[in-house]
Amino acid sequence: MVKVSAYEVLPLFPLPDFVLFPRVHVPLHIFESRYREMMAEVLDGNGRFCMGTLVGNWAQKYDGNPDFHPTGCVCSVIDYERHPDGRYNILVEGVSRVQMAEVSCDRPFRCVETRIDDMPAEISPADGAVERLRELGSRALVEVIGDAPSGLAERMQSIELLTFINLLAFHLPLDVKQKIDLIELPTSDALAAQLLQHCERLHA
């Protein structure tokens, strides 16, 4: 996984109803002029930008500077395709949870100063909780993503636990406020516990 600096100024790509978690790969389609320019600069630079979540009355302010939640995720471009008209299809990987503060930027897109705020990686769940989370979480992921490519559920049982819980947090069918609550949790233990509760409610 790419390492990022403790403090860094990065372009901001904010979206509504979207919360990216570390260790998650997600495809994005970049089509707005300001973000096409942003992506060209990102690809000419270190390949990183910051994903944020729009909040409040963002739709009324979208062409300007709508509010975004201060907790976001630095991501790294791991693959891309540039179309002749300047649009991009990109694949990014979430790298680190960060706290963001907007800074002045002489670009058509916005920039933020980021401070790494990753959850402690240690997970020490109660007896049997990991097995229960993997069982219910794998079922939930198959329901949301589908079992394609074939064998997804089986692979989910064996991937590294921290990666698993971040995938689950990203893909569970929760509203944006619930996703923000998850990414703000102080520890990976707390995240695993909350995810188990959500999975148990889904499969009650």
ROSE-4610 file (N, C-alpha, C; in Angstrom, 1 decimal, always signed):
// ROSE-4610
residu = [M/M/M/V/V/V/K/K/K/V/V/V/S/S/S/A/A/A/Y/Y/Y/E/E/E/V/V/V/L/L/L/P/P/P/L/L/L/F/F/F/P/P/P/L/L/L/P/P/P/D/D/D/F/F/F/V/V/V/L/L/L/F/F/F/P/P/P/R/R/R/V/V/V/H/H/H/V/V/V/P/P/P/L/L/L/H/H/H/I/I/I/F/F/F/E/E/E/S/S/S/R/R/R/Y/Y/Y/R/R/R/E/E/E/M/M/M/M/M/M/A/A/A/E/E/E/V/V/V/L/L/L/D/D/D/G/G/G/N/N/N/G/G/G/R/R/R/F/F/F/C/C/C/M/M/M/G/G/G/T/T/T/L/L/L/V/V/V/G/G/G/N/N/N/W/W/W/A/A/A/Q/Q/Q/K/K/K/Y/Y/Y/D/D/D/G/G/G/N/N/N/P/P/P/D/D/D/F/F/F/H/H/H/P/P/P/T/T/T/G/G/G/C/C/C/V/V/V/C/C/C/S/S/S/V/V/V/I/I/I/D/D/D/Y/Y/Y/E/E/E/R/R/R/H/H/H/P/P/P/D/D/D/G/G/G/R/R/R/Y/Y/Y/N/N/N/I/I/I/L/L/L/V/V/V/E/E/E/G/G/G/V/V/V/S/S/S/R/R/R/V/V/V/Q/Q/Q/M/M/M/A/A/A/E/E/E/V/V/V/S/S/S/C/C/C/D/D/D/R/R/R/P/P/P/F/F/F/R/R/R/C/C/C/V/V/V/E/E/E/T/T/T/R/R/R/I/I/I/D/D/D/D/D/D/M/M/M/P/P/P/A/A/A/E/E/E/I/I/I/S/S/S/P/P/P/A/A/A/D/D/D/G/G/G/A/A/A/V/V/V/E/E/E/R/R/R/L/L/L/R/R/R/E/E/E/L/L/L/G/G/G/S/S/S/R/R/R/A/A/A/L/L/L/V/V/V/E/E/E/V/V/V/I/I/I/G/G/G/D/D/D/A/A/A/P/P/P/S/S/S/G/G/G/L/L/L/A/A/A/E/E/E/R/R/R/M/M/M/Q/Q/Q/S/S/S/I/I/I/E/E/E/L/L/L/L/L/L/T/T/T/F/F/F/I/I/I/N/N/N/L/L/L/L/L/L/A/A/A/F/F/F/H/H/H/L/L/L/P/P/P/L/L/L/D/D/D/V/V/V/K/K/K/Q/Q/Q/K/K/K/I/I/I/D/D/D/L/L/L/I/I/I/E/E/E/L/L/L/P/P/P/T/T/T/S/S/S/D/D/D/A/A/A/L/L/L/A/A/A/A/A/A/Q/Q/Q/L/L/L/L/L/L/Q/Q/Q/H/H/H/C/C/C/E/E/E/R/R/R/L/L/L/H/H/H/A/A/A]
num = [1/1/1/2/2/2/3/3/3/4/4/4/5/5/5/6/6/6/7/7/7/8/8/8/9/9/9/10/10/10/11/11/11/12/12/12/13/13/13/14/14/14/15/15/15/16/16/16/17/17/17/18/18/18/19/19/19/20/20/20/21/21/21/22/22/22/23/23/23/24/24/24/25/25/25/26/26/26/27/27/27/28/28/28/29/29/29/30/30/30/31/31/31/32/32/32/33/33/33/34/34/34/35/35/35/36/36/36/37/37/37/38/38/38/39/39/39/40/40/40/41/41/41/42/42/42/43/43/43/44/44/44/45/45/45/46/46/46/47/47/47/48/48/48/49/49/49/50/50/50/51/51/51/52/52/52/53/53/53/54/54/54/55/55/55/56/56/56/57/57/57/58/58/58/59/59/59/60/60/60/61/61/61/62/62/62/63/63/63/64/64/64/65/65/65/66/66/66/67/67/67/68/68/68/69/69/69/70/70/70/71/71/71/72/72/72/73/73/73/74/74/74/75/75/75/76/76/76/77/77/77/78/78/78/79/79/79/80/80/80/81/81/81/82/82/82/83/83/83/84/84/84/85/85/85/86/86/86/87/87/87/88/88/88/89/89/89/90/90/90/91/91/91/92/92/92/93/93/93/94/94/94/95/95/95/96/96/96/97/97/97/98/98/98/99/99/99/100/100/100/101/101/101/102/102/102/103/103/103/104/104/104/105/105/105/106/106/106/107/107/107/108/108/108/109/109/109/110/110/110/111/111/111/112/112/112/113/113/113/114/114/114/115/115/115/116/116/116/117/117/117/118/118/118/119/119/119/120/120/120/121/121/121/122/122/122/123/123/123/124/124/124/125/125/125/126/126/126/127/127/127/128/128/128/129/129/129/130/130/130/131/131/131/132/132/132/133/133/133/134/134/134/135/135/135/136/136/136/137/137/137/138/138/138/139/139/139/140/140/140/141/141/141/142/142/142/143/143/143/144/144/144/145/145/145/146/146/146/147/147/147/148/148/148/149/149/149/150/150/150/151/151/151/152/152/152/153/153/153/154/154/154/155/155/155/156/156/156/157/157/157/158/158/158/159/159/159/160/160/160/161/161/161/162/162/162/163/163/163/164/164/164/165/165/165/166/166/166/167/167/167/168/168/168/169/169/169/170/170/170/171/171/171/172/172/172/173/173/173/174/174/174/175/175/175/176/176/176/177/177/177/178/178/178/179/179/179/180/180/180/181/181/181/182/182/182/183/183/183/184/184/184/185/185/185/186/186/186/187/187/187/188/188/188/189/189/189/190/190/190/191/191/191/192/192/192/193/193/193/194/194/194/195/195/195/196/196/196/197/197/197/198/198/198/199/199/199/200/200/200/201/201/201/202/202/202/203/203/203/204/204/204]
x = [+0.8/+0.0/+0.9/+0.5/+1.2/+1.2/+2.3/+2.4/+2.3/+1.6/+1.4/+2.1/+2.4/+3.0/+2.0/+2.5/+1.6/+0.8/+1.4/+0.7/+1.0/-0.1/+0.1/-1.1/-0.8/-1.8/-2.2/-3.4/-3.9/-5.1/-5.4/-6.6/-7.8/-8.9/-10.1/-11.1/-11.6/-12.7/-13.9/-14.8/-15.9/-17.1/-17.8/-19.0/-20.1/-21.3/-22.4/-22.6/-23.1/-23.5/-22.4/-21.2/-20.0/-19.0/-18.6/-17.6/-16.6/-15.3/-14.3/-13.5/-13.2/-12.5/-11.1/-10.1/-8.8/-8.9/-7.9/-7.8/-8.9/-9.8/-10.9/-10.5/-10.7/-10.6/-11.9/-12.0/-13.3/-13.0/-13.8/-13.7/-14.5/-14.0/-14.6/-14.6/-15.6/-15.7/-15.5/-14.5/-14.2/-14.7/-15.7/-16.2/-16.3/-16.4/-16.5/-15.2/-15.3/-14.1/-13.0/-13.5/-12.6/-11.9/-12.6/-12.0/-11.2/-11.5/-10.6/-9.2/-9.2/-8.0/-7.3/-8.0/-7.4/-6.8/-7.4/-6.9/-5.6/-5.6/-4.3/-3.2/-3.4/-2.3/-2.0/-3.0/-2.7/-1.8/-2.1/-1.4/+0.0/+0.2/+1.5/+2.3/+1.6/+2.3/+2.5/+2.0/+2.3/+1.1/+0.1/-1.0/-2.0/-1.9/-2.8/-3.8/-5.0/-5.9/-6.7/-7.6/-8.4/-9.9/-10.5/-11.9/-12.6/-13.7/-14.5/-15.9/-16.7/-18.2/-18.9/-19.7/-20.5/-21.6/-21.8/-22.8/-23.7/-24.7/-25.6/-26.3/-26.6/-27.3/-26.3/-25.7/-24.6/-25.1/-26.3/-26.9/-27.1/-27.5/-27.7/-26.4/-25.3/-24.0/-23.0/-23.4/-22.5/-21.5/-21.9/-21.0/-20.0/-20.2/-19.3/-18.5/-18.7/-17.9/-18.8/-19.5/-20.4/-19.6/-20.3/-19.6/-19.2/-18.1/-17.7/-17.4/-17.5/-17.2/-15.7/-15.2/-13.8/-13.0/-13.7/-13.0/-13.1/-12.0/-11.9/-10.9/-10.6/-9.7/-8.7/-7.4/-6.5/-6.5/-6.5/-6.5/-5.4/-5.1/-4.0/-4.6/-4.2/-4.7/-3.8/-4.5/-3.7/-3.9/-4.9/-5.0/-6.0/-5.8/-6.7/-6.7/-7.8/-8.0/-8.5/-7.8/-8.2/-8.9/-10.1/-10.8/-10.4/-10.7/-10.3/-10.8/-12.0/-12.6/-12.2/-11.2/-10.6/-11.2/-12.3/-12.8/-11.9/-12.0/-11.2/-12.0/-11.7/-12.1/-10.9/-11.0/-9.9/-10.2/-9.2/-9.4/-8.5/-9.1/-8.3/-8.3/-7.3/-7.3/-7.2/-8.2/-8.1/-6.8/-6.1/-4.8/-4.9/-5.3/-5.3/-6.5/-7.1/-8.1/-7.4/-8.0/-7.4/-8.4/-7.9/-8.7/-8.3/-9.3/-9.0/-9.4/-8.7/-9.0/-8.7/-9.7/-9.5/-8.4/-7.7/-6.6/-6.8/-6.3/-6.4/-5.7/-6.3/-5.8/-6.1/-5.1/-5.3/-5.6/-6.6/-7.0/-8.5/-9.1/-10.6/-11.2/-10.4/-10.8/-10.3/-10.8/-10.4/-9.2/-8.6/-7.4/-7.6/-7.1/-7.2/-5.8/-5.5/-4.4/-4.9/-4.2/-4.6/-3.7/-4.3/-3.5/-3.9/-3.0/-3.3/-3.9/-5.0/-5.7/-6.2/-5.3/-5.7/-6.2/-7.1/-7.5/-6.3/-6.1/-5.2/-5.6/-4.6/-4.9/-5.2/-4.8/-5.0/-6.5/-6.9/-8.3/-8.3/-9.0/-9.0/-10.5/-11.3/-12.7/-13.0/-14.2/-14.6/-14.6/-14.5/-14.4/-15.6/-15.2/-16.2/-16.7/-16.3/-16.9/-16.3/-15.0/-14.4/-15.0/-15.2/-15.9/-17.3/-18.0/-19.4/-19.4/-18.4/-18.4/-18.0/-17.0/-16.7/-17.8/-18.6/-19.7/-20.8/-21.3/-22.4/-21.9/-20.7/-20.2/-20.0/-19.5/-19.3/-20.6/-21.7/-23.0/-23.5/-23.3/-23.7/-23.0/-21.7/-21.0/-21.5/-21.7/-22.2/-23.6/-24.4/-25.8/-25.6/-24.7/-24.5/-23.8/-22.6/-21.8/-22.2/-22.7/-23.0/-21.8/-21.9/-20.8/-20.1/-19.6/-18.9/-17.7/-16.5/-16.2/-16.5/-16.8/-17.2/-16.2/-16.8/-16.0/-15.7/-16.4/-16.2/-16.3/-17.4/-17.6/-16.5/-16.0/-14.9/-13.6/-13.3/-12.2/-12.3/-13.5/-13.7/-13.4/-13.5/-13.2/-11.7/-10.8/-9.4/-8.6/-9.2/-8.4/-8.1/-7.1/-6.6/-7.8/-7.9/-9.1/-9.4/-8.3/-8.5/-9.0/-8.5/-9.0/-10.5/-10.8/-12.2/-13.2/-12.8/-13.8/-13.9/-12.8/-13.0/-13.8/-13.7/-14.5/-16.0/-16.2/-17.6/-18.2/-17.4/-17.8/-18.2/-17.4/-17.7/-19.0/-19.1/-20.2/-21.5/-21.6/-22.8/-23.9/-25.1/-26.2/-26.6/-25.8/-26.1/-26.2/-26.9/-26.9/-25.6/-25.5/-24.2/-23.9/-24.9/-24.6/-24.0/-24.6/-24.1/-22.6/-22.4/-21.0/-20.0/-20.4/-19.6/-19.3/-20.4/-20.2/-19.2/-19.2/-18.2/-16.8/-16.6/-15.2/-14.6/-15.5/-15.0/-14.7/-15.0/-14.8/-13.3/-13.0/-11.6/-10.7/-11.2/-10.4/-11.0/-10.1/-10.6/-11.5/-11.2/-12.0/-13.5/-13.6/-14.9/-15.6/-14.9/-15.4/-15.9/-15.1/-15.5/-16.8/-16.9/-18.1/-19.3/-19.2/-20.3/-20.8/-19.8/-20.2/-20.9/-20.5/-21.1/-22.6/-22.8/-24.2/-25.0/-24.5/-25.2/-25.5/-24.5/-24.7/-25.8/-25.8/-26.8/-28.2/-28.3/-29.6/-30.1/-29.1/-29.4/-29.9/-29.4/-29.7/-30.5/-31.2/-32.1/-33.3]
y = [-1.2/+0.0/+1.2/+2.3/+3.5/+4.2/+4.8/+5.6/+7.0/+7.8/+9.2/+10.0/+11.3/+12.1/+12.4/+12.7/+13.0/+14.3/+15.3/+16.5/+16.7/+17.0/+17.1/+17.9/+18.8/+19.5/+18.7/+18.4/+17.5/+18.1/+17.8/+18.2/+17.4/+18.0/+17.4/+17.1/+15.8/+15.4/+15.0/+15.9/+15.6/+15.1/+14.0/+13.5/+13.4/+13.4/+13.2/+11.7/+11.4/+10.0/+9.0/+9.4/+8.5/+8.7/+7.6/+7.6/+6.5/+6.9/+6.0/+5.6/+4.3/+3.7/+3.3/+3.3/+2.8/+1.3/+0.9/-0.4/-0.9/+0.0/-0.3/+0.2/-0.6/-0.2/+0.2/+1.3/+1.7/+2.4/+2.1/+2.8/+4.1/+5.1/+6.4/+6.9/+7.7/+8.3/+9.8/+10.4/+11.8/+12.5/+13.4/+14.0/+15.5/+16.1/+17.6/+18.2/+19.4/+20.0/+20.3/+20.8/+21.1/+19.8/+18.7/+17.5/+16.7/+17.0/+16.5/+17.2/+18.5/+19.2/+18.7/+18.5/+17.9/+16.6/+15.7/+14.4/+14.5/+15.4/+15.5/+15.9/+16.8/+17.2/+16.1/+15.4/+14.2/+13.2/+12.9/+11.9/+12.3/+13.7/+14.2/+14.3/+14.2/+14.3/+13.0/+13.0/+11.8/+10.8/+11.1/+10.1/+10.1/+11.1/+11.0/+12.2/+12.0/+13.1/+12.7/+13.6/+13.3/+13.2/+12.1/+11.9/+12.5/+13.3/+13.9/+13.6/+13.9/+13.6/+15.0/+15.3/+16.5/+16.4/+17.5/+17.5/+18.8/+18.8/+20.0/+20.2/+21.5/+21.8/+21.8/+20.7/+20.7/+20.9/+20.4/+20.5/+21.9/+22.8/+24.2/+24.9/+24.4/+25.1/+24.3/+23.3/+22.4/+23.0/+24.0/+24.7/+25.6/+25.8/+26.7/+25.9/+26.1/+25.4/+24.9/+23.8/+23.2/+22.6/+22.5/+22.0/+20.5/+20.2/+18.8/+18.4/+17.1/+16.6/+16.6/+17.0/+17.1/+15.8/+14.7/+13.4/+12.8/+12.5/+11.9/+10.8/+10.5/+9.4/+9.8/+9.8/+9.9/+8.7/+8.9/+7.7/+7.9/+6.7/+6.7/+6.0/+6.6/+6.1/+4.9/+3.8/+2.5/+2.1/+2.7/+2.4/+3.5/+3.8/+4.8/+4.7/+5.2/+5.3/+6.7/+7.4/+8.7/+8.7/+9.3/+9.3/+10.5/+10.4/+11.5/+12.9/+12.9/+14.2/+14.6/+13.9/+14.4/+13.7/+13.0/+12.2/+11.1/+10.7/+9.6/+8.5/+7.3/+6.2/+5.8/+5.9/+5.6/+4.5/+3.8/+2.9/+3.4/+3.7/+4.2/+3.2/+3.4/+2.6/+3.6/+3.4/+4.2/+3.9/+4.9/+4.7/+5.0/+6.2/+6.6/+7.5/+7.3/+8.2/+9.5/+10.6/+11.9/+12.9/+13.9/+15.1/+16.2/+16.9/+17.9/+19.3/+20.2/+21.6/+22.3/+23.1/+23.7/+24.8/+24.8/+25.9/+26.6/+27.8/+28.5/+27.8/+27.8/+27.0/+27.8/+28.1/+28.8/+27.9/+27.0/+26.0/+26.0/+25.5/+25.4/+24.4/+23.5/+22.5/+23.0/+22.3/+22.7/+21.9/+22.5/+21.8/+21.8/+20.7/+20.6/+20.2/+20.7/+20.2/+19.0/+17.9/+16.6/+16.3/+15.7/+15.2/+13.7/+12.8/+11.4/+11.1/+10.4/+10.1/+8.6/+7.7/+6.3/+5.7/+4.8/+4.0/+3.1/+2.9/+1.9/+0.6/-0.2/-1.4/-2.6/-2.6/-3.7/-4.0/-5.3/-5.7/-6.9/-6.7/-7.8/-8.0/-8.5/-8.7/-9.8/-9.8/-10.8/-12.2/-13.2/-14.6/-14.9/-15.4/-15.8/-14.6/-13.4/-12.2/-12.2/-12.5/-12.4/-13.4/-14.7/-15.7/-15.2/-14.7/-14.2/-13.1/-12.1/-11.0/-11.5/-12.4/-12.9/-13.6/-14.4/-15.1/-14.2/-13.3/-12.4/-11.4/-10.9/-9.9/-10.4/-11.6/-12.2/-12.4/-12.8/-12.9/-11.6/-10.5/-9.2/-8.7/-8.9/-8.5/-9.2/-10.5/-11.2/-10.7/-10.3/-9.8/-8.4/-7.6/-6.3/-6.3/-7.0/-7.0/-8.1/-9.2/-10.4/-11.3/-12.5/-13.5/-13.5/-12.4/-12.2/-11.3/-11.8/-13.1/-14.2/-15.4/-16.5/-16.8/-17.2/-17.5/-16.3/-15.2/-14.0/-14.4/-15.1/-15.4/-16.1/-17.1/-17.9/-17.0/-16.1/-15.3/-14.3/-13.8/-12.9/-13.5/-14.8/-15.5/-15.5/-15.3/-15.5/-14.2/-13.1/-11.9/-11.3/-10.5/-9.9/-9.1/-9.2/-8.8/-7.3/-6.5/-5.0/-4.6/-5.3/-5.1/-5.5/-6.6/-7.1/-6.1/-5.6/-4.7/-3.3/-2.9/-1.7/-1.9/-3.1/-3.4/-3.5/-4.1/-4.2/-2.8/-2.0/-0.6/+0.1/+0.0/+0.7/+0.2/-1.2/-1.8/-2.0/-2.0/-2.2/-1.2/-1.6/-0.7/+0.2/+1.2/+2.2/+3.5/+4.5/+5.8/+6.6/+7.7/+8.4/+8.8/+9.2/+9.6/+8.4/+7.2/+6.0/+5.7/+5.9/+5.7/+6.6/+7.9/+8.9/+8.5/+8.1/+7.6/+6.5/+5.6/+4.5/+4.9/+5.8/+6.2/+7.1/+7.7/+8.5/+7.7/+6.4/+5.7/+5.7/+5.6/+5.9/+4.7/+3.5/+2.3/+1.3/+0.4/-0.7/-1.7/-1.8/-2.7/-2.1/-0.8/-0.2/-0.4/-0.2/-0.4/-1.8/-2.8/-4.2/-4.5/-3.9/-4.1/-3.5/-2.3/-1.7/-2.4/-2.9/-3.6/-4.9/-5.6/-6.8/-6.5/-5.4/-5.1/-4.8/-4.1/-3.8/-5.1/-6.0/-7.3/-8.1/-8.1/-8.9/-8.4/-7.0/-6.5/-6.8/-6.8/-7.2/-8.6/-9.5/-10.9/-11.4/-10.5/-10.9/-11.7]
z = [+0.0/+0.0/+0.0/-0.7/-0.8/+0.5/+0.9/+2.1/+1.8/+2.7/+2.4/+3.6/+3.3/+4.3/+5.4/+6.6/+7.7/+7.4/+6.8/+6.4/+4.9/+4.2/+2.7/+2.2/+1.2/+0.5/-0.8/-1.0/-2.1/-2.7/-4.0/-4.6/-3.9/-3.9/-3.2/-4.3/-4.2/-5.1/-4.2/-4.0/-3.1/-3.8/-3.2/-3.9/-2.8/-3.2/-2.3/-2.1/-0.9/-0.6/-0.9/-0.6/-0.9/+0.2/+0.8/+1.9/+1.5/+1.2/+0.8/+2.1/+2.2/+3.3/+2.8/+3.7/+3.3/+2.9/+2.0/+1.5/+0.5/+0.2/-0.7/-2.1/-3.1/-4.5/-5.1/-5.8/-6.4/-7.7/-8.8/-10.0/-10.0/-10.7/-10.7/-12.2/-12.5/-13.9/-13.7/-14.3/-14.1/-15.4/-15.3/-16.5/-16.4/-15.2/-15.1/-15.5/-16.2/-16.6/-15.5/-14.4/-13.3/-12.8/-12.8/-12.3/-13.3/-14.6/-15.7/-15.5/-15.3/-15.1/-13.8/-12.8/-11.5/-11.8/-12.5/-12.8/-13.6/-14.6/-15.4/-14.5/-13.5/-12.6/-11.7/-11.2/-10.3/-11.0/-12.2/-12.9/-13.3/-13.5/-13.7/-12.4/-11.3/-10.0/-9.3/-8.0/-7.2/-7.3/-8.1/-8.3/-7.1/-6.2/-5.1/-5.1/-4.5/-4.2/-3.1/-2.6/-1.4/-1.8/-1.3/-1.5/-0.3/-0.5/+0.6/+0.3/+1.4/+1.3/+1.4/+0.4/+0.5/+1.5/+2.2/+3.3/+3.2/+4.0/+4.0/+2.7/+2.3/+1.1/-0.1/-0.3/-1.3/-2.7/-3.0/-4.4/-4.8/-3.9/-4.2/-4.4/-3.9/-4.0/-4.9/-5.6/-6.2/-7.1/-7.9/-8.8/-8.2/-6.9/-6.1/-5.1/-3.9/-2.8/-1.8/-2.1/-1.1/+0.1/+1.2/+2.4/+2.3/+2.9/+2.9/+4.3/+4.6/+6.0/+6.1/+7.3/+7.5/+7.5/+7.7/+7.7/+6.2/+5.7/+4.3/+4.2/+2.9/+2.7/+1.5/+1.7/+0.7/-0.2/-1.5/-2.4/-3.4/-4.0/-5.0/-6.3/-7.4/-8.7/-9.0/-9.2/-9.6/-11.0/-11.7/-13.1/-13.7/-15.0/-15.6/-17.1/-17.6/-19.1/-19.4/-20.3/-20.7/-22.0/-22.1/-23.3/-24.2/-25.5/-26.4/-26.0/-25.4/-25.0/-23.6/-23.0/-21.8/-20.5/-20.7/-19.5/-19.1/-17.9/-17.4/-16.7/-16.9/-16.1/-15.2/-13.9/-13.1/-12.0/-11.5/-10.4/-9.3/-8.1/-7.0/-5.9/-5.0/-3.7/-2.6/-1.6/-0.4/+0.4/+0.8/+1.4/+2.9/+3.3/+4.7/+5.0/+6.2/+6.7/+7.1/+6.8/+7.1/+7.6/+8.3/+8.6/+7.6/+7.1/+6.0/+6.4/+5.9/+6.1/+4.7/+4.2/+2.9/+2.9/+1.9/+1.7/+0.4/+0.3/-0.9/-2.0/-3.2/-4.3/-5.6/-6.4/-7.7/-8.8/-8.6/-9.5/-9.6/-10.7/-10.7/-9.8/-9.2/-8.2/-6.9/-5.8/-4.5/-3.9/-2.9/-2.3/-0.8/-0.2/+1.3/+1.8/+3.0/+3.8/+4.6/+4.5/+5.1/+6.2/+7.3/+8.4/+8.6/+8.5/+8.6/+10.0/+10.0/+11.2/+11.2/+10.8/+10.7/+12.0/+11.9/+13.1/+13.5/+14.8/+15.2/+14.6/+14.1/+13.3/+14.1/+15.4/+16.2/+16.4/+16.3/+16.5/+17.5/+18.6/+19.6/+20.0/+19.1/+19.3/+20.3/+20.8/+21.8/+21.1/+21.9/+21.4/+20.4/+19.3/+18.3/+17.4/+17.8/+17.0/+15.6/+15.5/+14.2/+13.2/+13.7/+12.9/+12.5/+13.4/+13.2/+12.2/+12.3/+11.4/+10.0/+9.9/+8.6/+7.9/+8.7/+8.1/+7.6/+8.5/+8.2/+7.2/+7.3/+6.4/+5.0/+4.9/+3.6/+2.9/+3.6/+3.1/+2.6/+3.4/+3.0/+1.8/+1.7/+0.5/-0.8/-0.7/-1.8/-2.2/-1.3/-1.6/-2.3/-1.8/-2.4/-3.7/-3.8/-5.0/-5.9/-5.4/-6.2/-6.2/-6.4/-6.3/-7.6/-8.1/-9.3/-9.1/-9.3/-9.9/-8.9/-9.5/-8.7/-7.5/-6.4/-5.2/-4.3/-4.5/-3.6/-2.2/-1.8/-0.4/+0.2/-0.5/+0.0/+0.2/-0.7/-0.6/+0.5/+0.8/+1.9/+3.2/+3.3/+4.6/+4.9/+3.8/+4.0/+3.9/+3.4/+3.3/+4.7/+4.7/+6.0/+6.6/+8.0/+8.7/+8.5/+8.6/+8.5/+7.1/+6.1/+4.7/+4.6/+5.2/+5.2/+5.8/+7.0/+7.7/+6.9/+6.3/+5.5/+4.2/+3.6/+2.5/+2.9/+4.0/+4.5/+4.9/+5.5/+5.8/+4.6/+3.5/+2.3/+1.6/+1.5/+0.7/+1.4/+2.7/+3.4/+3.0/+2.8/+2.4/+3.5/+3.9/+4.9/+4.3/+5.0/+4.5/+4.8/+4.2/+4.2/+5.7/+6.5/+7.9/+8.6/+8.4/+9.1/+8.6/+7.3/+6.8/+7.4/+7.6/+8.2/+9.7/+10.3/+11.7/+11.8/+10.8/+10.8/+10.6/+9.6/+9.3/+10.4/+11.3/+12.4/+13.7/+13.7/+14.9/+15.3/+16.6/+17.0/+16.8/+16.8/+16.6/+15.7/+15.2/+14.3/+15.1/+16.4/+17.3/+17.3/+17.4/+17.5/+16.1/+15.0/+13.7/+13.5/+13.9/+13.8/+14.6/+15.8/+16.6/+16.0/+15.4/+14.8/+13.5/+12.8/+11.6/+11.9/+13.0/+13.4/+13.7/+14.4/+14.8/+13.5/+12.6/+11.3/+10.6/+10.5/+9.8/+10.5/+11.8/+12.6/+12.3/+12.2/+11.9/+10.5/+9.5/+8.2/+8.0/+8.8/+8.7/+9.9/+10.6/+11.7/+11.1]
